[in-house]
Amino acid sequence: MVKENFSEPPRKKSRVQSKSFDYSLDFEKINFKEHPELYRIGKGEQGVLSVEPYKSEILPYWRFASVEKAEESSNKIYDLFLEYIKNQDFVGADMARKFLQMGYTRARRYANHKGGKKYDGPVPTDKKGLSGSHGRQELPRTSEDKIKAEAARIFKQKWDDARANPDYLALKEVFLRRFTENKSECHDY
């Protein structure tokens, strides 16, 4: 495969505006292993289902429907996280961290809201794909689903392990120095 050199990265029209993550990039045309300079850490899980080839490498293992699946999934994703670190691939490691975080947040949502639906009513058409209530009321929490709560706990432990990993933190610092103009805009919570 030929590595493309972008004088200007491919872009698309985006409804989402963010100071910490560039949603205007055309994610279908960019291989972030070849172009880590285009990656931004963002806030939380930003980009987790967009940044390739990492999304395709990690997503098949992401499961939280049962305790067993959460255990297997979080272990596999954490193993990928460690492999990315071993290969000095910060973007891959950060994406694996985001999948661990997403395992926690989604399992918690399902633990708190039967069926995973948090807000009443449909997402307004102009807000589809954006997170948030968009003026909708939060549905009452149901009695906690113990299986999903345990799945969330499992993912949370691996997410915490990833965030505190000294090799990850060192790679992150190198990445920020090398590719980011404004470190204050880069978060990973």
Beta strands, then each sheet from edge to edge (+ up, - down):
end
